[in-house]
Amino acid sequence: MASFFGMAFFTFFACLFGMEIFLFFLRLLGLYTTVEEGFCKVYILFGNVAGILTEPGFYFLPTKIGLGSLLINWLGACHTIDLRLDQTYLRSQPVNSEEGAPMGIGIWYEMFIHDPIAYIFKNADPQGSLAANVSSSTIRCLSNMPLTDMMGSRHGMSQTVRKEVSPLSQEWGYKLGSVYIRKVHFRDVRMIKQIEEKVVNRLRQVTSAINQDGANKVSLITSSAERKAAIDFAKAAAIRPSIVGNALAKISQDPEIASAVFDILELQKLLENPGDITLLPKGRQGLIPFLVEGFSPKHATKDSLSSPS
C-alpha cells in the first residue's frame, strides 16, 4: 500500500513538472505554438516572412509554415504583436489662434495595428512616429484658427486632425481610430490673469446693470402705484362732501335723530381735543366760594362741580 501511494505521488509530480518541461522542448524545437486573443505572431526566417498567425488557438507549426519552423527558434525570429486597441493622450500641443493668443490643445486618440508586416519593417518606432505625426498635424491644421472656433468647435477640429493623420499612419501598420480634442486652454499665465480680471469686471458690470434695472422697475412700479393712489384719494375727497351731504340730508328729515347725531359728533370732537376742559357751576353765586377759599376751578373734580352750591 505504501509503495502504491509513493508511485502515485511520484507520477503526479512527474506529470505536473515533466509535462511542462516536455512542452517547453517541443516549443523550443518549433513544433507547436499558441496564439492568445488579441495577439498575432510573425515568423521571420533568413530575412523573409515565413508565416503569420493572427487567429487565437493552438497551431502545429510544420503544417502552417513548413519544416522551416524547426529552424526559426535557432536561425530566425518570432515577433509577438499586440493587436488590441491602444489609447494615447498628448498634452498641451502649442498652437496660436488667429488673434495671436498662445493656446494649448490636448488631443486624445485611439490606434491599433492592422498590418503587422508594415509595423515591423517600415518604421523602427511606429508608435512614437504616430504620436509625432498627430502632434505635427494638430499644430499645422489648428493654428491660425479664430479663437471662438477654437474654443467651441472641438468636433470639427477632431475630424480635421483625423483626416490629416490617417493616410500616413496606415503606411506604418497603424490604423487610427477615434480622435478627440479633449482640452483647449491658454498657455500664458499673464493672459489668463487678464482674462480673469476682465471676466470679473464684466460680471460686476452685469450685476450693477441688473441691480439698476431692478431699482428702476421698482421705482416705476412705486410711482405708478402712488399716482394711482393719489388719483383715487382725490376722487374720494371730491365725492366725500356729496356723500356726507346726502347722508345729512337724510338724517335731518328726523329732528330727534339729527339732534342725537350732532350731539355725538360734538362730544367726539371734544374728546379728541387735547386741551384742558374747565367746568363752571351754574349761577353767579357758585364761583365765589371757590375764589374765597383759593381753590382753582381747573382743579375741581367732576363730583364737586356736578351740583350747584
C-alpha positions in Angstrom: 0.0 0.0 0.0 2.9 2.4 0.9 4.5 1.7 -2.5 1.3 2.4 -4.3 0.9 5.8 -2.7 4.5 6.5 -3.3 4.2 5.7 -7.0 1.0 7.8 -7.3 2.8 10.8 -5.6 5.8 10.4 -7.9 3.6 10.1 -11.0 1.6 13.2 -10.1 4.6 15.4 -9.7 6.3 13.9 -12.7 3.3 14.7 -14.8 3.0 18.2 -13.2 6.5 19.3 -13.9 7.6 16.8 -16.6 4.8 17.7 -19.0 5.7 21.4 -18.7 9.4 20.5 -19.4 8.3 18.3 -22.3 6.1 21.0 -23.9 8.9 23.6 -23.4 11.3 21.5 -25.5 8.6 21.0 -28.1 8.1 24.8 -28.4 11.9 25.2 -28.5 12.1 22.8 -31.4 9.4 24.8 -33.2 6.8 22.0 -33.3 3.8 23.9 -31.9 2.7 27.3 -30.6 -0.3 29.0 -29.1 -1.7 32.4 -30.0 -3.7 34.4 -27.4 -6.8 36.5 -28.1 -5.8 40.0 -29.5 -2.3 38.9 -30.5 -0.6 37.6 -33.5 2.8 36.0 -34.3 5.0 36.8 -37.2 7.8 34.3 -38.0 10.9 35.5 -39.8 13.4 33.1 -41.4 16.5 34.3 -43.3 15.1 37.8 -43.6 11.8 36.6 -45.1 8.4 36.3 -43.6 7.8 32.6 -43.0 4.3 32.8 -41.7 1.7 34.9 -39.8 -0.7 33.6 -37.2 -3.5 36.0 -36.4 -6.3 33.8 -35.1 -6.2 32.7 -31.5 -5.7 29.0 -30.8 -3.2 26.0 -31.0 -1.1 25.6 -34.1 1.1 22.7 -35.2 3.8 24.8 -36.9 5.2 22.3 -39.6 1.7 22.2 -41.1 1.4 26.1 -41.1 4.9 27.3 -42.2 6.6 24.1 -43.2 9.7 22.3 -42.0 11.4 25.7 -41.6 9.6 26.0 -38.2 12.3 23.7 -36.8 14.9 26.3 -37.6 13.0 29.5 -36.7 14.0 29.5 -33.0 17.6 29.0 -33.9 18.1 30.9 -37.2 15.1 33.1 -37.3 12.8 35.2 -35.1 9.3 35.2 -33.8 7.5 38.6 -33.2 4.5 38.6 -30.9 2.5 41.7 -31.7 -0.4 43.2 -29.7 -3.4 43.9 -32.0 -5.6 45.3 -29.3 -6.9 48.9 -29.3 -4.5 51.3 -27.6 -5.0 54.9 -26.4 -2.7 57.9 -26.1 -3.2 61.4 -24.8 -0.9 64.3 -26.0 -1.0 67.2 -23.6 -0.8 70.9 -24.4 0.2 70.9 -28.0 1.3 74.6 -28.7 -0.8 76.4 -31.3 -1.6 80.1 -31.9 -5.0 81.5 -32.6 -5.8 83.9 -35.4 -5.7 86.7 -32.8 -2.2 85.6 -31.7 -3.2 84.1 -28.4 -0.8 81.2 -27.3 -3.1 78.2 -26.9 -2.6 74.7 -25.8 -4.6 71.7 -27.1 -4.8 68.3 -25.5 -5.6 65.6 -28.0 -6.7 62.0 -27.3 -6.6 59.3 -30.0 -7.0 55.6 -30.4 -4.9 53.3 -32.7 -4.4 49.6 -33.4 -2.1 47.6 -35.6 -3.8 46.4 -38.8 -0.7 45.4 -40.8 1.9 43.5 -38.7 4.4 43.3 -41.6 4.5 47.1 -42.1 4.6 47.6 -38.3 7.8 45.5 -38.1 9.7 46.6 -41.2 8.6 50.1 -42.3 9.3 52.0 -39.1 11.7 51.5 -36.2 9.4 53.3 -33.7 5.9 53.4 -35.3 4.2 54.4 -32.0 6.5 57.4 -31.5 6.2 58.3 -35.1 2.4 58.2 -34.9 2.5 60.5 -31.8 4.8 62.9 -33.6 2.6 62.8 -36.7 -0.6 63.5 -34.6 1.2 66.4 -32.8 2.5 68.0 -36.0 -0.9 67.6 -37.8 -2.6 69.2 -34.8 -0.3 72.2 -34.9 -0.4 72.5 -38.6 -4.2 72.1 -39.0 -5.4 74.0 -35.9 -3.1 77.0 -35.9 -4.4 80.4 -37.0 -8.0 79.5 -36.2 -10.3 82.1 -34.8 -10.3 81.9 -31.0 -14.1 81.5 -30.8 -14.0 78.5 -33.2 -11.0 77.0 -31.4 -12.8 77.2 -28.0 -16.2 75.9 -29.3 -15.8 73.6 -32.3 -13.9 70.6 -30.9 -15.7 68.0 -33.0 -14.8 69.8 -36.3 -11.1 70.1 -35.2 -11.0 66.4 -34.2 -12.3 65.4 -37.6 -9.7 67.6 -39.3 -6.8 66.1 -37.4 -8.0 62.6 -38.1 -8.3 63.1 -41.8 -4.8 64.6 -41.9 -3.2 61.7 -39.9 -4.9 58.6 -41.2 -3.1 58.2 -44.6 0.3 58.5 -43.0 -0.4 56.2 -40.1 -1.6 53.3 -42.3 1.8 53.2 -44.1 3.4 52.2 -40.8 0.9 49.5 -40.0 -1.2 51.6 -37.6 -4.8 52.4 -38.2 -6.1 55.5 -36.4 -9.4 55.2 -34.5 -11.2 58.0 -32.8 -9.6 61.4 -32.4 -10.9 63.8 -29.8 -9.8 67.3 -28.8 -10.2 67.0 -25.1 -8.8 70.3 -23.8 -8.2 73.8 -25.1 -6.5 76.2 -22.8 -4.4 79.3 -22.6 -0.6 78.8 -22.1 0.3 82.4 -21.0 -0.2 82.9 -17.2 -0.5 86.7 -17.6 -3.1 86.4 -20.3 -5.1 84.0 -18.0 -5.0 86.6 -15.2 -6.0 89.4 -17.6 -8.9 87.3 -18.8 -10.0 86.5 -15.3 -9.9 90.3 -14.4 -11.9 91.1 -17.5 -14.5 88.4 -16.6 -14.7 89.7 -13.0 -15.2 93.3 -14.2 -17.8 92.2 -16.7 -19.6 90.3 -14.0 -19.6 93.3 -11.8 -20.9 95.5 -14.6 -23.7 93.0 -15.4 -24.5 92.7 -11.7 -24.7 96.5 -11.4 -26.8 96.8 -14.5 -29.2 94.1 -13.2 -29.5 95.9 -9.8 -30.0 99.3 -11.5 -32.6 97.8 -13.8 -34.4 96.3 -10.8 -34.3 99.5 -8.9 -35.7 101.4 -11.9 -38.5 98.9 -12.3 -39.3 99.1 -8.6 -39.3 102.9 -8.7 -41.6 102.8 -11.8 -44.0 100.4 -10.1 -43.9 102.5 -6.9 -44.5 105.8 -8.7 -47.3 104.3 -10.7 -48.9 102.9 -7.6 -48.6 106.3 -5.8 -50.0 108.1 -8.8 -53.0 105.8 -8.9 -53.5 106.1 -5.2 -53.3 109.9 -5.4 -55.9 109.8 -8.1 -58.2 107.6 -6.1 -57.8 109.7 -3.0 -58.5 112.8 -5.0 -61.7 111.2 -6.3 -62.7 110.1 -2.8 -62.0 113.7 -1.5 -64.1 115.1 -4.3 -67.1 112.9 -3.8 -66.9 112.9 0.1 -68.9 116.2 0.5 -71.6 114.9 -1.8 -71.9 111.6 0.2 -71.8 113.4 3.6 -74.3 116.0 2.3 -76.7 113.3 1.2 -76.4 111.5 4.4 -77.0 114.6 6.5 -80.0 115.5 4.3 -81.5 112.1 5.1 -80.7 112.4 8.8 -82.2 116.0 9.0 -85.5 114.7 8.0 -86.0 113.4 11.5 -85.2 116.1 14.1 -84.5 113.7 17.0 -82.0 111.7 15.0 -80.3 114.8 13.7 -80.0 116.2 17.2 -78.6 113.0 18.6 -76.1 112.7 15.7 -74.8 116.3 16.2 -74.5 115.8 20.0 -72.4 112.7 19.4 -70.2 114.5 16.9 -69.8 117.4 19.3 -68.8 115.1 22.1 -66.4 113.2 19.8 -64.7 116.4 18.8 -64.4 117.5 22.4 -62.9 114.1 23.4 -60.4 114.3 20.5 -59.3 117.8 21.6 -56.1 117.5 23.8 -56.7 120.8 25.6 -57.9 121.2 29.2 -61.6 121.5 29.9 -62.8 123.9 32.6 -66.2 123.3 34.0 -68.0 126.1 35.9 -71.0 125.7 38.2 -74.3 127.2 37.2 -75.3 130.7 38.5 -73.2 133.6 39.7 -73.0 132.6 43.3 -71.4 129.3 42.6 -67.9 130.7 41.7 -67.5 133.0 44.8 -66.8 130.2 47.4 -64.0 128.8 45.3 -62.4 132.2 44.9 -62.6 132.9 48.6 -61.1 129.5 49.5 -58.3 129.9 46.9 -59.5 126.9 45.0 -58.7 127.0 41.3 -61.6 125.9 39.2 -59.4 123.9 36.9 -58.6 121.6 39.8 -62.3 120.9 40.5 -63.4 117.4 40.1 -66.4 116.3 38.3 -68.1 115.3 41.5 -67.6 118.6 43.2 -68.9 120.6 40.2 -71.8 118.3 39.3 -74.2 120.2 41.6 -74.5 123.9 42.2 -73.7 125.4 45.7 
